[in-house]
Amino acid sequence: MENQNSYPIHQIRAEFPALNRQVNGITQIYLDGPSGTQVVRGCIQAMVNYMENGSANLGGKYQTSIESMDVIDDARQALGDFVGVSKDEIAIGPNMTSLTYMVSRALSQSWQAGDEIVVTELDHRANVDPWIQAANDKNCTINWIKMDSEKLILDLSNLDEVITPKTKVVCIGHASNGVGTINDISTIADAAKKVGAILVVDAVHSAPHLYIDFNQLKADILLASLYKFFGPHLGFVAIKKEIFDELKPYKLTTSPTTTPEKLETGTQNHEAIAGIVPAVDFFTNLGKGNTRREKIKSAFELIEKYEDTLAEKIRVELSQLPHVQLYQADKTVRKTPTIAFRVKNISPSQVCSFLAEKYGICSGDGHFYAKTIGDRLDLNKDGGWVRIGLAPYNTEEEVEIFLNAMKNILVESK
Ligand SMILES: Cc1ncc(COP(=O)(O)O)c(C=O)c1O
């Protein structure tokens, strides 16, 4: 396949021990990247090392405590390099959802009745419900950017009615975890900046696939989750310094008032945080350049090309199967390698069971918390849709096995 020969797939796969996992004698094929990726070896080792070498709380004068502070500092630096901000602009938390609740509640302290908050129909509800709930508490209005249900993109035709001088915050996903559409952030960012609104970007789905540049996206706040890109079950938020300094999160009177610590309630998951640097450095080690950021950028160029070629093959071949209906934006729209579909007369749940039991293929069914997409397409009452997604460790052979399974599903699943 074009462009695929120079891609170091064997070297990459060797970094992921779980790729050897067998269930009932079948080696597992992980096409469930959008729900969470496998963990890179260095991350697993770093987490074990942290616990084996003595774990500690922060603030002590003894070696393990000093080392724990270094672990957190290094993790912030790596995440700062990953998205292009300084380490003081990075707060780490249990997951994106919890961090969004914290940030939305903190920001909403300054909202007045009648202020407006903008969310979208294409987003995961983690970038919708925390904002709606905070807005309701303050009698603010919610404005929706609608999804064009034919094109599966955001409808930006009436943006100046949705984003108005009363808008305080605009919340937008970088890419849809439901159907893979990469959003036109630039147009939305410009509309938000014009009225002085804060732009919040949910980069959870895009982070494994797209090089993220906080400033280029014109983001003020950006969130992502490490378990979607080869790391531990943790989330992080990048917040522009001026906004972070002013932010007043709910916190203990005794805990730090400094950024970024003021957003990090309680004792953090130090052992998981120890896995952050190796997760980020999966990209660093794959790329070329003088700095970590340059290497990350070049790694994404490699990954994007590889994943796009495989995803395109899946899209083309699935679209030729009469019993499969794809849900995707057209060719003109950039997409992550995430593919949504249904099979005629077989429920999404049955499709996933068939793929898992017969072929060891991990896939997902339902609405994936991007529930409004399913509401708009009227899919939720029938079990939503099937979602598969590629990661840099997936192979052409795995794609062939999946496509073969899909060709035979009507006969074999009887
Ligand atoms: C696009 C998107 N946003 C937010 C989330 C929520 O992330 P977390 O599980 O870290 O709360 C997910 C999880 O699947 C997601 O795909």
The ligand as an SDF file (V2000), in Angstrom:
LIG
                    3D

 16 16  0  0  0  0  0  0  0  0999 V2000
  -14.1530   13.6610   22.4930 C   0  0  0  0  0  0  0  0  0  0  0  0
  -14.1880   13.2360   23.9280 C   0  0  0  0  0  0  0  0  0  0  0  0
  -14.3120   14.1770   24.8780 N   0  0  0  0  0  0  0  0  0  0  0  0
  -14.3280   13.8630   26.1830 C   0  0  0  0  0  0  0  0  0  0  0  0
  -14.2420   12.5570   26.6030 C   0  0  0  0  0  0  0  0  0  0  0  0
  -14.2470   12.2760   28.0680 C   0  0  0  0  0  0  0  0  0  0  0  0
  -12.9530   11.9790   28.4680 O   0  0  0  0  0  0  0  0  0  0  0  0
  -12.6420   11.3850   29.9070 P   0  0  0  0  0  0  0  0  0  0  0  0
  -12.9990    9.9280   29.8490 O   0  0  0  0  0  0  0  0  0  0  0  0
  -11.1850   11.6150   30.1040 O   0  0  0  0  0  0  0  0  0  0  0  0
  -13.4720   12.1110   30.8850 O   0  0  0  0  0  0  0  0  0  0  0  0
  -14.1140   11.5380   25.6560 C   0  0  0  0  0  0  0  0  0  0  0  0
  -14.0530   10.1360   26.0570 C   0  0  0  0  0  0  0  0  0  0  0  0
  -14.2990    9.2420   25.3190 O   0  0  0  0  0  0  0  0  0  0  0  0
  -14.0830   11.8830   24.2850 C   0  0  0  0  0  0  0  0  0  0  0  0
  -13.9420   10.9660   23.3210 O   0  0  0  0  0  0  0  0  0  0  0  0
  1  2  1  0
  2  3  1  0
  2 15  2  0
  3  4  2  0
  4  5  1  0
  5  6  1  0
  5 12  2  0
  6  7  1  0
  7  8  1  0
  8  9  2  0
  8 10  1  0
  8 11  1  0
 12 13  1  0
 12 15  1  0
 13 14  2  0
 15 16  1  0
M  END
$$$$
